[in-house]
Amino acid sequence: MGIPDAKRELRSQMTSIRAAIPEASRVEQSESASRLAEADILAPLRAAKSEGRLTVFAYLSFRDEPATLPLIRSCWSQGDRVLVPRITGPETFTLHELPGEEDVTIGPWGIPEPAEHLPEWISEQYADIDLVIVPGLAYDPAGGRIGFGGGYYDRFMEQLKRQCSGTRMPLLAALVLREQLISSIPMEEHDFRLDLLFTAAGVVNTL
């Protein structure tokens, strides 16, 4: 079986596995992973910055995805800048600063997104991002990831690399439920790897 076929099969399997995770477990794992991420990663990163705050790009979780709101709330409580995506077309989204929960609205497909009045965080500002929380269906201990096949984050990573050329890239991380962590993800040349996996059992550093 070739890698594209293996990825399609894995997506199907992991979609079913994730959908079967009880909501209480999903929320509990997400909250625990967020607390550990704050203590072990975000707090030290924040302390190392002269302005004392981070710029974090995180998705707004939907349906049976790991809940990102606990981590986002933690960032807000520490004075961090939080950016979230708004889908604008096939394979594309824009970034917007999200000041608070009251600025979240529901988009055309029922996906939470930033309210329309929030200004776009343009690509020339991407180099200011410190941490990206990437969604996905499954992950492996080496930072391998398989997404939903839409290509949104692949395109974003291409933009991010262009804007960060000559400077440091932000850390790439994911909130990961234990059921989503598998031994190995089939990877293609264009696929990107994550630096950190935030789990309820601790942070997996793949660097």
C-alpha positions as CSV (number, residue, x, y, z in Angstrom):
1,M,0.0,0.0,0.0
2,G,1.4,3.4,-0.9
3,I,1.6,6.3,1.5
4,P,-1.5,8.2,0.2
5,D,-3.6,5.0,0.5
6,A,-2.2,4.3,4.0
7,K,-3.1,7.9,5.0
8,R,-6.6,7.6,3.7
9,E,-7.1,4.3,5.7
10,L,-5.6,5.8,8.8
11,R,-7.9,8.9,8.5
12,S,-10.9,6.7,8.4
13,Q,-9.8,4.6,11.4
14,M,-8.9,7.6,13.5
15,T,-12.0,9.5,12.7
16,S,-14.0,6.6,14.1
17,I,-11.7,6.2,17.1
18,R,-11.9,9.9,18.0
19,A,-15.7,10.0,17.6
20,A,-16.0,7.1,20.1
21,I,-14.1,8.9,22.9
22,P,-16.5,9.9,25.7
23,E,-17.0,13.6,26.0
24,A,-16.0,13.6,29.7
25,S,-12.7,11.9,28.9
26,R,-12.0,14.3,26.1
27,V,-12.6,17.3,28.3
28,E,-10.7,15.9,31.2
29,Q,-7.7,15.0,29.0
30,S,-7.8,18.4,27.3
31,E,-7.8,20.2,30.6
32,S,-4.9,18.1,32.1
33,A,-2.9,18.5,28.9
34,S,-3.4,22.3,29.0
35,R,-2.3,22.6,32.6
36,L,0.9,20.6,31.9
37,A,1.6,22.6,28.8
38,E,1.2,25.9,30.7
39,A,3.5,24.7,33.5
40,D,6.2,23.0,31.4
41,I,6.3,25.0,28.2
42,L,4.3,28.2,28.1
43,A,5.4,29.6,31.4
44,P,9.1,29.2,30.7
45,L,8.7,30.6,27.2
46,R,6.9,33.6,28.6
47,A,9.6,34.2,31.2
48,A,12.3,34.2,28.5
49,K,10.5,37.0,26.5
50,S,11.4,40.6,27.4
51,E,7.7,41.7,27.0
52,G,6.6,38.8,29.2
53,R,3.8,37.5,26.9
54,L,3.4,35.1,24.1
55,T,1.6,35.2,20.7
56,V,-0.2,31.9,20.4
57,F,-2.1,30.7,17.3
58,A,-4.6,28.1,18.3
59,Y,-7.7,26.6,16.5
60,L,-11.2,26.8,18.1
61,S,-12.1,23.2,18.7
62,F,-15.1,21.7,17.0
63,R,-17.2,18.6,17.9
64,D,-14.9,15.8,19.1
65,E,-11.6,17.6,18.7
66,P,-9.5,18.0,21.9
67,A,-10.8,21.1,23.7
68,T,-8.6,24.1,23.1
69,L,-10.5,26.5,25.2
70,P,-8.8,25.6,28.5
71,L,-5.4,26.4,27.0
72,I,-6.7,29.6,25.3
73,R,-8.2,30.7,28.7
74,S,-4.8,30.0,30.3
75,C,-3.1,32.2,27.7
76,W,-5.6,35.0,28.2
77,S,-5.1,34.9,32.0
78,Q,-1.4,35.4,31.5
79,G,-1.8,38.3,29.1
80,D,-0.9,36.4,26.0
81,R,-2.1,37.4,22.5
82,V,-4.3,34.6,21.1
83,L,-4.8,34.2,17.3
84,V,-7.5,32.0,15.8
85,P,-8.4,31.0,12.2
86,R,-11.3,31.9,10.0
87,I,-11.8,29.7,7.0
88,T,-12.0,31.8,3.8
89,G,-12.0,29.2,1.1
90,P,-10.7,25.8,0.0
91,E,-7.3,25.2,1.8
92,T,-7.1,28.8,3.1
93,F,-7.8,30.6,6.3
94,T,-7.0,34.0,7.8
95,L,-5.7,34.7,11.3
96,H,-7.4,37.1,13.7
97,E,-6.6,38.2,17.3
98,L,-9.2,36.9,19.7
99,P,-9.6,39.2,22.8
100,G,-12.2,37.0,24.6
101,E,-14.8,34.3,24.4
102,E,-17.5,36.9,23.6
103,D,-15.7,37.5,20.3
104,V,-16.4,33.9,19.0
105,T,-19.1,33.3,16.5
106,I,-20.3,30.2,14.6
107,G,-19.3,30.1,11.0
108,P,-21.0,28.7,7.9
109,W,-20.2,25.0,8.7
110,G,-21.0,25.3,12.4
111,I,-17.3,25.8,13.1
112,P,-16.4,28.4,15.8
113,E,-14.5,31.3,14.4
114,P,-13.5,34.9,15.2
115,A,-16.3,37.6,14.9
116,E,-16.3,39.5,11.7
117,H,-15.3,42.8,13.3
118,L,-11.9,41.5,14.4
119,P,-9.0,42.7,12.1
120,E,-6.9,40.2,10.2
121,W,-3.4,39.3,11.5
122,I,-1.6,39.7,8.2
123,S,1.1,37.3,7.0
124,E,3.9,39.9,7.5
125,Q,3.2,39.5,11.2
126,Y,3.5,35.7,11.2
127,A,7.2,36.0,12.4
128,D,5.8,37.3,15.7
129,I,4.1,34.0,16.5
130,D,5.7,32.0,19.3
131,L,3.6,28.9,19.3
132,V,1.2,27.2,16.9
133,I,-1.4,24.6,18.1
134,V,-2.1,22.4,15.2
135,P,-5.2,20.2,14.9
136,G,-5.1,16.6,13.6
137,L,-6.5,13.1,13.8
138,A,-3.4,11.2,15.0
139,Y,0.2,11.8,16.0
140,D,3.3,9.8,16.7
141,P,6.1,10.3,19.3
142,A,8.5,11.7,16.5
143,G,6.1,14.6,15.8
144,G,4.4,12.9,12.9
145,R,0.9,14.1,12.3
146,I,-2.0,13.2,10.0
147,G,-4.7,15.9,9.4
148,F,-8.0,15.8,7.8
149,G,-6.7,16.0,4.2
150,G,-7.9,19.5,3.5
151,G,-4.4,21.0,3.2
152,Y,-5.2,24.1,5.3
153,Y,-2.2,23.8,7.7
154,D,0.1,22.6,4.9
155,R,-0.6,25.9,3.1
156,F,-0.2,27.9,6.3
157,M,3.1,26.2,7.0
158,E,4.4,27.3,3.6
159,Q,3.4,30.9,4.3
160,L,4.9,30.7,7.8
161,K,8.3,29.4,6.5
162,R,8.4,32.2,3.9
163,Q,7.7,34.9,6.5
164,C,10.1,33.4,9.1
165,S,13.0,33.0,6.6
166,G,16.1,34.1,8.3
167,T,14.5,34.2,11.8
168,R,13.3,31.5,14.2
169,M,10.2,29.5,13.4
170,P,7.5,29.3,16.1
171,L,7.2,26.1,18.0
172,L,4.6,23.7,16.5
173,A,2.5,21.7,19.0
174,A,-0.7,19.8,19.4
175,L,-3.2,18.9,22.1
176,V,-3.3,15.1,21.9
177,L,-5.8,12.7,23.4
178,R,-4.2,9.4,24.4
179,E,-6.3,7.6,21.8
180,Q,-4.7,9.8,19.1
181,L,-1.1,8.9,19.9
182,I,0.0,5.9,17.7
183,S,3.4,4.3,17.0
184,S,4.0,5.8,13.5
185,I,2.3,8.1,11.0
186,P,2.9,7.6,7.3
187,M,4.6,10.8,6.2
188,E,5.3,12.3,2.7
189,E,8.0,14.7,1.8
190,H,5.7,17.8,2.1
191,D,4.3,16.8,5.5
192,F,5.6,18.8,8.5
193,R,6.5,17.5,12.0
194,L,5.5,18.9,15.3
195,D,8.0,20.0,18.1
196,L,5.7,19.3,21.1
197,L,2.8,17.0,21.9
198,F,0.6,18.2,24.9
199,T,-1.0,15.1,26.5
200,A,-2.6,14.4,29.8
201,A,0.4,12.2,30.8
202,G,2.9,15.0,30.0
203,V,4.6,16.9,27.3
204,V,6.3,14.9,24.5
205,N,9.3,16.9,23.2
206,T,10.2,15.7,19.7
207,L,13.0,18.2,19.2
